[in-house]
Amino acid sequence: EAEDMEIGGAGFYKGFGGVLLWANGALGFTSPELESGIYEIEIRAFGIEEGSELPLMRVLTDNRMAGSAIEVSNTGWNYQSYTMSGIELEAGSHRVGLEFFNDLGERGLWVDRVILRRTGALSLAPQRFVLEAEAMNISGQSYQGAGGVLLWSAGEVRSSLQGMEAGTYEIEVQAFGVEGAGELPEMQVLAGGRVAGAPVAVKNEGWHYHSYRFSGIELGAGTNDFAVQFMNDAPVRDLWIDRILIRKTGGLAYRSLRPEVQGETMSTESSQYYMAANAQLLWGSGRLHADFENLASGVYDLEVYAFGVTASEEARMRVWADSALAADNIQVPNHNWNFAVYNAGQISLSGGSHRVDIEFLNPGFSGGLWVDKVVLRKIAEIAAPAAPAVFTLELDPAILEAARDFGLAAFTGSGDEIGGWAAEIVKKFLAGFEDSFDFLIFAPTLKAAKTLSLEDRDASGDNGVGTFYLGPFNDTEGIGDDAYDYRDSFGSGPAGDFEGLLYLDSALNSGSAFRFSTSDFAEARNERLWQNVLSQELLHRFGIFLTAEAGNPYGMLGRSFAHWGAFYDSDFSPMDGNDWSDNGNGTFTLAKSYIDESAVKRSLSAMPYHDLDLYLMGALEASEVKVGYVIDNPRLFDGRPLRPYKRSGDPGGGPYVEVQNSNGTWSGPYYMGTSLTIQGTRRAVSLQDILSLEGPRTPGFGNAPRDFKTAFIVLEDATDTALERSAMASKVQTFQKNFADFFASIARGLSTIDLPEGLPDDYRRPA
């Protein structure tokens, strides 16, 4: 409890049930003997702000900061919890402190209690090492204190560890800095003789040590060298180092498939180089190449170990793989004459021999580039060749600009042309590939979906887009939709086959299963969810718009007058269809509830196309269509009326419903679950009723195309890694084939999805 803790500083007031801190007020306690492990510290507090500025509190363990300073809001003068997690403590007693962090103005911090709880054991304990700075080898400008080492100018601490396992490690340096002339000191960390990440500016943190972490460092087995160096020597700045923690966080994937070529053995292609005992120096037009023999096929990280000799500018390099540009214009600082690792990207390599070239990019420059070695690290297998093809498309500036200016889709100033990113992704695809597909289905990676959503003019945040069908063209009569043709705004036209695009991002609910890119299709119901979603979006090419312009006189339509109504017996159609059973006594039982099965139960049930769905698609002859019935005056068994729940601007409503209360008000939304029985009056609807309003479908059965050529396109973000792109392409590859079979089954074999065979390059436009 705060009032039982030791109180320091002059800015405090002990009240009933808590302690108020301001200025330099602080609280602290020493824990009893603890087990070693990972701990969480929970502070119950509230703040008193000044204007819009909140008070800050800082949490310490053993004089080291646990995370960053926290802003504490008022929350109506009620205590709330603030938690610091992932704190590693060794066995024994520990000092826990809490400080008010900003001493200007009238801000204050009320603290109720501090809770310390163990949340887990220290993982990989045999491969967790602690190097106390004062016990390491100290060199350069330095001062050894009782519990740390002060570095400046060329100061460093260095030590070696023996018996290490090969693996991926995290290095945590506990340090604080003393700034000079408004500039923070910088430190550089070395592991295995190489720079581990870029130099880091180190804050003061109120003269308390804070953790700085460097992750994803791959180290070999045996002995490895570790060092922390001070990086900037003017003006006067200082760097205090407490200790270094090294933790193994994972193994090395494909451990035996990590070939490397040493710089001194690489071949040169100009006279502007110098070969040393363990590296090569390039300048001018210098260029090196490395040959890798007998590689296994796979996705590899391409790494170059190098440092630059700076002059008027930093050295720069370009990296090639098999004559293809892997990375361009990489800046290579000096790093105190230490080699650093530069990742030149992820490349897919077939089995056999491959060549890597390194090119110096500063002609006429007096500096140079030292190359230690080139390493290929296999990280994944190459996805099986696409059959059928999976196309890929990367977001570019034109697409993002359209997202910012127009959003998803909008009419431009002329009133006839469509602008927006949906049109731009089609334009970009059709600029490179044949216009030979009826439908283009875009499946964005998670990063691409987030980028579009966050850029979209009309989105308030991520996932503001969802899943949709957008059709720029209709020439079919008798389906309740007007004729129109905006294909030229999408880069298509009368000579092309393009009819509509589909975008697969999110559907129905929140959570990873309801986002296409993150849904785990190893779970059958997740793949079934997306099969049902896509079958609905595809049918939006033709419906469901019947009787919409007449105002839905038969009560068949529901949501947006583009889906079936909640009380229409539509045989569990993917178009929001409910499958009703007439009990013959004025009651009806819901055999299959669309919203229950798809969003609540998440069942494996497929949603077959209804007769009218297939008629609109041109796949079923009019004489074979069974239209069904609508339940008029629907009521629960207690007599309370039911009606579709309508969101703002929705003329139809559904698939949710609402119930009328005894006082005449309506409550909802509610979903009607499978097996629900209601009362009502059956009213039959015939195809002739519909034709009297819409006329016959033209072209009719026998003349309408029923096999739809469809391309699946992975939409990628520039920041997607090769592994992320490969995983998404593999996912879409499997899904599209399974969906083609699924579509044929729910369409009773009367209509099919025709996927392109071969490779994407087979469908490129002639240059």
Residue pairs with C-beta under 8 A, 6 or more apart in sequence:
1 112
1 113
2 18
2 19
2 27
2 111
2 112
2 113
2 114
3 14
3 15
3 17
3 18
3 19
4 29
5 19
5 27
5 28
5 29
5 114
6 27
6 28
6 29
7 14
7 19
7 25
7 26
7 27
8 24
8 25
8 26
8 27
8 28
9 21
9 23
9 24
9 25
9 26
9 100
10 23
10 24
10 25
11 21
11 22
11 23
11 24
11 25
11 100
11 103
12 19
12 20
12 21
12 22
12 25
13 19
13 20
14 20
17 112
18 79
18 110
18 111
18 112
19 25
19 27
19 110
19 111
20 108
20 109
20 110
20 111
21 27
21 57
21 99
21 100
21 108
21 109
21 110
21 111
22 55
22 100
22 103
22 107
22 108
22 109
23 100
23 103
24 99
24 100
24 103
25 99
25 100
25 109
26 97
26 98
26 99
26 100
27 97
27 98
27 99
27 111
27 114
28 60
28 95
28 96
28 97
28 98
29 95
29 96
29 114
30 93
30 94
30 95
30 96
31 93
31 94
31 95
31 96
31 116
32 93
33 91
33 92
33 93
34 89
34 91
34 92
34 93
34 94
34 116
34 118
35 91
35 118
36 89
36 90
36 91
36 121
36 122
37 88
37 89
37 118
37 119
37 120
37 121
37 122
38 86
38 87
38 88
38 89
38 118
38 119
38 120
38 121
38 122
39 87
39 88
39 89
39 116
39 117
39 118
39 119
40 83
40 84
40 85
40 86
40 87
40 116
40 117
40 118
40 119
41 59
41 61
41 66
41 83
41 84
41 87
41 96
41 114
41 115
41 116
42 81
42 82
42 83
42 114
42 115
42 117
43 57
43 59
43 81
43 82
43 83
43 84
43 98
43 111
43 113
43 114
43 115
44 79
44 80
44 81
44 82
44 111
44 112
44 113
44 114
44 115
45 57
45 72
45 79
45 80
45 82
45 109
45 110
45 111
45 112
46 72
46 73
46 74
46 75
46 77
46 78
46 79
46 80
46 110
47 54
47 55
47 71
47 72
47 73
47 74
47 107
47 108
47 109
47 110
48 55
48 74
48 106
48 107
48 108
48 109
48 110
49 55
49 73
49 74
49 107
50 105
50 106
50 107
53 102
53 105
53 107
54 71
54 72
54 73
54 107
55 71
55 72
55 100
55 101
55 102
55 107
55 108
55 109
56 69
56 70
56 71
56 72
56 100
56 101
56 102
57 69
57 70
57 72
57 82
57 98
57 99
57 100
57 101
57 109
57 111
58 65
58 69
58 70
58 98
58 99
58 101
58 205
58 206
58 208
59 65
59 66
59 67
59 70
59 84
59 96
59 97
59 98
60 66
60 95
60 96
60 97
60 98
60 99
60 208
61 87
61 89
61 94
61 95
61 96
61 97
62 94
62 95
63 95
63 97
63 208
63 209
64 174
64 208
64 209
64 210
64 211
64 242
65 205
65 208
65 209
65 210
65 211
66 84
66 87
67 84
68 210
69 101
70 82
72 82
72 109
73 80
79 110
79 112
85 119
88 122
88 245
96 114
96 116
98 111
98 114
99 206
100 108
100 109
101 206
122 128
123 247
124 247
124 248
124 249
127 164
127 165
127 167
127 247
127 248
128 245
128 246
128 247
128 248
129 161
129 164
129 245
129 246
129 247
130 243
130 244
130 245
130 246
131 159
131 161
131 226
131 243
131 244
131 245
131 246
132 242
132 243
133 148
133 149
133 157
133 228
133 241
133 242
133 243
133 244
134 144
134 145
134 146
134 147
134 148
134 149
135 159
136 149
136 157
136 158
136 159
136 244
137 157
137 158
137 159
138 144
138 149
138 155
138 156
138 157
139 155
139 156
139 158
140 151
140 153
140 154
140 155
140 156
140 230
141 151
141 152
141 153
141 154
141 155
141 230
142 149
142 150
142 151
142 152
142 155
142 156
142 157
143 149
143 150
144 150
145 240
147 242
148 209
148 240
148 241
148 242
148 243
149 157
149 240
149 241
150 238
150 239
150 240
150 241
151 157
151 187
151 228
151 229
151 230
151 238
151 239
151 240
151 241
152 185
152 230
152 233
152 236
152 237
152 238
152 239
153 230
153 233
154 229
154 230
154 233
155 229
155 230
155 239
156 227
156 228
156 229
156 230
157 227
157 228
157 241
157 244
158 225
158 226
158 227
158 228
159 225
159 226
159 227
159 244
160 223
160 224
160 225
160 226
161 223
161 224
161 226
161 246
162 222
162 223
163 222
163 223
164 219
164 221
164 222
164 223
164 224
165 221
165 248
166 219
166 220
166 221
166 251
166 252
166 255
167 218
167 219
167 248
167 249
167 250
167 251
167 252
168 216
168 217
168 218
168 219
168 248
168 249
168 250
168 251
168 252
169 191
169 217
169 218
169 219
169 246
169 247
169 248
169 249
170 213
170 214
170 215
170 216
170 217
170 246
170 247
170 249
171 189
171 191
171 196
171 213
171 214
171 217
171 226
171 244
171 245
171 246
172 211
172 212
172 213
172 214
172 244
172 245
172 246
172 247
173 187
173 189
173 211
173 212
173 213
173 214
173 228
173 241
173 244
174 209
174 210
174 211
174 212
174 241
174 242
174 243
174 244
174 245
175 187
175 202
175 209
175 210
175 212
175 228
175 239
175 240
175 241
175 242
176 202
176 203
176 204
176 205
176 207
176 208
176 209
176 210
176 240
177 184
177 185
177 201
177 202
177 203
177 204
177 237
177 238
177 239
177 240
178 185
178 204
178 237
178 238
178 239
178 240
179 185
179 204
179 237
180 235
180 236
180 237
180 238
181 235
181 236
183 232
183 235
183 237
184 201
184 202
184 203
184 237
185 201
185 202
185 230
185 231
185 232
185 237
185 238
185 239
186 199
186 200
186 201
186 202
186 230
186 231
186 232
187 199
187 200
187 202
187 212
187 228
187 229
187 230
187 231
187 239
187 241
188 195
188 199
188 200
188 228
188 229
188 231
188 335
188 336
188 338
189 195
189 196
189 197
189 200
189 214
189 226
189 227
189 228
189 229
190 196
190 225
190 226
190 227
190 228
190 229
190 338
191 214
191 217
191 219
191 224
191 225
191 226
191 246
192 217
192 219
192 220
192 224
192 225
193 225
193 338
193 339
194 305
194 338
194 339
194 340
194 341
195 307
195 335
195 338
195 339
195 340
195 341
196 214
196 217
197 214
199 231
200 212
202 210
202 212
202 239
203 210
209 240
209 242
215 249
218 252
218 377
226 244
226 246
228 241
228 244
229 336
230 239
231 336
252 258
253 378
253 379
253 380
254 298
254 377
254 378
254 379
257 295
257 296
257 298
257 377
257 378
258 375
258 376
258 377
258 378
259 292
259 295
259 375
259 376
260 373
260 374
260 375
260 376
261 290
261 291
261 292
261 356
261 373
261 374
262 278
262 372
262 373
263 278
263 279
263 280
263 288
263 305
263 370
263 371
263 372
263 373
263 374
264 275
264 276
264 277
264 278
264 279
264 280
266 280
266 288
266 289
266 290
266 358
266 371
266 374
267 288
267 289
267 290
267 291
268 275
268 280
268 286
268 287
268 288
269 287
269 288
269 289
270 284
270 285
270 286
270 287
272 282
272 283
272 284
272 285
272 286
272 360
273 280
273 281
273 282
273 283
273 286
273 288
274 280
274 281
275 281
278 372
279 339
279 370
279 371
279 372
280 288
280 370
280 371
281 309
281 368
281 369
281 370
281 371
282 288
282 358
282 360
282 368
282 369
282 371
283 360
283 362
283 365
283 366
283 367
283 368
283 369
284 360
284 363
284 364
284 365
285 360
285 363
286 359
286 360
286 368
286 369
287 357
287 358
287 359
287 360
288 357
288 358
288 371
289 355
289 356
289 357
289 358
290 355
290 356
290 358
290 374
291 353
291 354
291 355
292 353
292 354
292 355
292 356
292 376
293 353
294 352
294 353
295 349
295 351
295 352
295 353
295 354
295 376
296 351
296 378
297 349
297 350
297 351
297 381
297 382
298 348
298 349
298 378
298 379
298 380
298 381
298 382
299 346
299 347
299 348
299 349
299 378
299 379
299 380
299 381
299 382
299 722
299 723
299 726
300 346
300 347
300 348
300 349
300 376
300 377
300 378
300 379
301 343
301 345
301 346
301 375
301 376
301 377
301 379
302 319
302 321
302 326
302 327
302 343
302 344
302 345
302 346
302 347
302 356
302 374
302 375
302 376
303 341
303 342
303 343
303 344
303 374
303 375
303 376
303 377
304 317
304 319
304 330
304 341
304 342
304 344
304 358
304 371
304 373
304 374
305 339
305 340
305 341
305 342
305 371
305 372
305 373
305 374
305 375
306 317
306 332
306 339
306 340
306 342
306 358
306 369
306 370
306 371
306 372
307 332
307 333
307 334
307 335
307 337
307 338
307 339
307 340
307 369
307 370
308 314
308 315
308 316
308 331
308 332
308 333
308 334
308 367
308 368
308 369
308 370
309 315
309 334
309 367
309 368
309 369
309 370
310 333
310 334
310 367
311 365
311 366
311 367
312 365
312 366
312 367
313 362
313 365
313 367
314 331
314 332
314 333
314 334
314 367
315 331
315 332
315 360
315 361
315 362
315 365
315 367
315 368
315 369
316 329
316 330
316 331
316 332
316 360
316 361
316 362
317 330
317 332
317 342
317 358
317 359
317 360
317 361
317 369
318 325
318 327
318 328
318 329
318 330
318 358
318 359
318 361
319 325
319 326
319 327
319 330
319 344
319 345
319 356
319 357
319 358
319 359
320 326
320 356
320 357
320 358
320 359
321 344
321 347
321 349
321 354
321 355
321 356
321 357
322 349
322 354
322 355
323 355
323 357
324 347
326 344
326 345
326 347
326 356
327 342
327 343
327 344
327 345
329 361
330 342
330 344
332 340
332 342
332 369
333 340
339 370
339 372
345 722
346 379
346 721
346 722
346 723
347 722
348 382
348 722
348 726
349 376
349 382
350 382
356 374
356 376
358 369
358 371
358 374
360 368
360 369
379 723
380 722
380 723
380 726
380 727
382 726
383 726
383 727
383 729
383 730
383 733
384 730
384 733
385 759
386 729
386 733
386 759
386 760
387 757
387 758
388 733
388 736
388 737
388 755
388 756
388 757
388 758
389 711
389 755
389 756
389 757
389 758
389 759
389 760
389 762
389 763
390 712
390 713
390 714
390 729
390 732
390 733
390 736
390 760
391 429
391 433
391 711
391 712
391 713
391 714
391 760
391 763
392 713
392 714
392 716
392 725
392 729
392 760
393 425
393 428
393 429
393 442
393 713
393 714
393 715
393 716
394 715
394 716
394 717
394 718
395 448
395 451
395 452
395 715
395 716
395 717
395 718
396 428
398 424
398 428
399 421
399 424
399 425
399 428
399 452
400 421
400 451
400 452
400 455
402 419
402 420
402 421
402 423
402 424
403 420
403 421
403 452
403 455
403 456
403 457
404 455
404 456
404 457
405 419
405 457
406 412
406 419
406 420
406 421
406 457
407 420
407 421
407 456
407 457
407 458
407 459
408 420
408 421
408 422
408 456
408 458
408 465
408 468
409 418
409 419
409 420
409 422
409 423
409 470
410 418
410 419
410 420
411 417
411 418
411 419
412 418
412 419
416 486
417 486
417 489
418 472
418 486
418 489
418 490
419 489
421 452
421 455
421 456
422 470
422 501
422 503
423 472
423 489
423 490
423 491
425 442
425 501
425 715
426 440
426 490
426 491
426 492
426 498
426 501
427 490
427 491
428 491
429 440
429 491
429 713
430 490
430 491
430 492
430 496
430 498
431 491
431 765
432 764
432 765
433 711
433 760
433 763
433 764
433 765
434 763
434 764
434 765
435 491
435 492
435 495
435 496
435 497
435 498
436 496
436 497
436 709
436 763
437 497
437 498
437 709
437 710
437 711
437 756
438 497
438 498
438 499
438 500
438 705
438 708
438 709
438 710
439 499
439 500
439 501
439 502
439 538
439 541
439 708
439 709
439 710
439 711
440 498
440 500
440 501
440 502
440 710
440 711
440 713
441 501
441 502
441 504
441 534
441 710
441 711
441 712
441 713
441 736
442 501
442 502
442 503
442 504
442 713
442 715
443 504
443 516
443 517
443 712
443 713
443 714
443 715
443 728
443 732
444 452
444 503
444 504
444 505
444 516
444 517
444 714
444 715
444 716
444 717
445 517
445 714
445 715
445 716
445 717
445 720
445 724
445 725
445 728
446 515
446 517
446 518
447 716
447 717
447 719
447 720
447 724
448 715
448 716
448 717
448 720
449 462
449 463
449 465
449 505
449 506
449 515
449 517
449 715
450 462
450 463
450 717
451 717
452 465
453 459
453 461
453 462
453 463
453 464
453 465
453 505
454 461
454 462
456 464
456 465
458 464
459 465
463 505
463 506
463 515
465 503
465 505
465 506
466 505
466 506
466 507
467 502
467 503
467 504
467 505
467 506
467 507
467 516
467 533
467 537
468 502
468 503
468 537
469 500
469 501
469 502
469 537
469 538
469 540
469 541
470 500
470 501
470 502
470 503
471 499
471 500
471 540
471 541
472 484
472 485
472 486
472 487
472 489
472 490
472 492
472 498
472 499
472 500
473 484
473 485
473 486
473 487
473 498
473 499
473 500
474 481
474 482
474 483
474 484
474 485
475 483
475 485
476 542
476 618
476 697
476 698
476 699
476 704
477 483
477 695
477 697
477 698
478 691
478 694
478 695
478 696
478 697
478 698
479 542
479 543
479 545
479 546
479 616
479 694
479 697
480 543
480 544
480 545
480 546
480 547
480 548
480 549
480 694
481 542
481 543
481 545
485 494
487 493
487 494
487 496
487 498
490 498
490 501
492 498
497 709
499 541
500 540
500 541
502 534
502 537
502 538
504 516
504 530
504 533
504 534
505 515
505 516
505 517
506 514
506 515
506 516
507 514
507 516
507 529
507 530
507 533
508 514
508 529
508 533
508 598
508 599
509 599
512 518
512 519
512 520
513 519
513 520
513 523
513 526
513 529
513 602
514 529
516 530
517 728
519 526
519 527
519 529
519 530
520 526
521 527
521 530
521 731
521 734
521 735
524 604
525 602
525 603
525 604
527 735
527 738
528 603
528 604
528 605
528 606
529 598
529 602
530 735
531 606
531 738
531 739
531 742
532 574
532 598
532 606
532 607
533 574
534 739
535 574
535 607
535 609
535 742
535 743
535 746
536 563
536 574
536 575
536 576
536 607
538 708
538 743
539 574
539 575
539 609
539 613
539 616
539 617
540 562
542 616
542 617
542 618
543 562
543 575
543 612
543 613
543 616
544 557
544 562
544 563
544 564
544 575
544 612
544 613
544 616
545 561
545 562
546 556
546 557
546 612
546 616
546 690
546 693
546 694
547 553
547 554
547 556
547 557
547 690
547 693
547 694
548 557
548 561
548 562
550 693
552 561
552 565
552 651
552 652
553 693
554 630
554 683
554 685
554 689
554 690
555 565
555 567
555 568
555 630
555 632
555 683
556 564
556 565
556 568
556 570
556 630
556 685
557 563
557 564
557 565
557 568
557 652
558 564
558 565
558 566
558 568
558 576
558 644
558 652
558 653
558 654
558 655
559 576
559 650
559 652
559 653
559 654
559 655
560 650
560 651
560 652
561 651
561 652
562 652
563 575
563 576
563 652
563 654
563 655
564 570
564 573
564 575
564 576
564 577
564 578
564 610
565 576
565 630
565 644
565 652
565 654
566 576
566 578
566 644
566 653
566 654
566 655
566 656
566 657
566 672
567 578
567 580
567 630
567 631
567 632
567 634
567 642
567 644
567 680
568 577
568 578
568 628
568 629
568 630
568 631
568 685
569 578
569 579
569 580
569 582
569 628
569 629
569 630
569 631
570 576
570 577
570 578
570 579
570 610
570 612
570 628
571 577
571 579
571 608
571 610
571 611
571 628
572 578
572 579
572 591
572 592
572 594
572 597
572 605
572 607
572 608
573 594
573 607
573 608
573 609
573 610
573 613
574 607
574 609
574 613
574 746
575 610
575 613
576 594
576 595
576 654
576 655
577 594
577 607
577 610
578 590
578 592
578 593
578 594
578 655
578 672
579 590
579 591
579 592
580 588
580 589
580 590
580 591
580 629
580 631
581 588
581 589
581 590
581 591
582 588
582 629
582 682
583 589
583 677
586 679
586 680
586 681
587 677
587 678
587 679
587 680
588 631
588 677
588 678
588 679
588 680
588 682
589 675
589 676
589 677
590 672
590 673
590 674
590 675
590 676
590 677
590 678
591 674
591 675
592 605
592 674
593 671
593 672
593 673
593 674
593 676
594 607
594 655
595 655
595 656
595 671
595 672
596 671
596 672
596 673
596 674
597 603
597 605
597 607
597 674
598 607
599 671
600 671
600 673
601 674
606 742
606 745
606 746
607 746
608 745
608 746
608 748
609 617
609 746
609 747
609 748
610 628
611 620
611 624
611 625
611 626
611 627
611 628
612 625
612 627
612 687
612 690
614 620
614 625
614 747
614 748
614 750
614 751
615 622
615 625
615 687
615 697
615 701
616 697
617 704
617 706
617 747
617 751
618 697
618 699
618 700
618 701
618 703
618 704
618 705
618 706
618 751
619 701
619 704
619 706
619 747
619 750
619 751
620 701
620 750
621 700
621 701
621 702
622 687
622 691
622 696
622 697
622 700
622 701
625 687
627 684
627 685
627 686
627 687
627 689
627 690
628 684
628 685
629 682
629 683
629 684
629 685
630 682
630 683
630 685
631 678
631 680
631 681
631 682
631 683
632 680
632 681
632 682
632 683
633 641
633 680
633 681
634 641
634 642
634 643
634 678
634 679
634 680
635 641
635 642
635 678
635 679
635 680
636 642
636 659
636 678
636 679
637 677
637 678
637 679
639 679
640 659
640 660
640 661
640 662
641 659
641 660
642 657
642 658
642 659
642 660
642 672
642 678
643 653
643 657
643 658
643 660
643 666
644 652
644 653
644 654
644 655
644 656
644 657
644 658
645 653
645 654
645 656
645 657
645 658
645 668
645 669
645 670
646 652
646 653
647 653
655 671
656 668
656 669
656 670
656 671
657 668
657 669
657 670
657 671
657 672
658 666
658 667
658 668
658 669
658 670
659 666
659 667
659 668
659 670
660 666
661 667
672 678
697 704
706 750
706 751
706 752
707 751
707 752
707 753
707 754
708 751
708 752
708 753
708 754
709 754
709 756
710 736
710 753
710 754
710 755
711 755
711 756
711 763
712 732
712 735
712 736
712 755
714 725
714 728
714 729
714 732
716 725
716 728
720 728
736 755
737 755
739 753
740 752
740 753
740 754
740 755
743 751
743 752
743 753
744 751
744 752
744 753
756 762
756 763
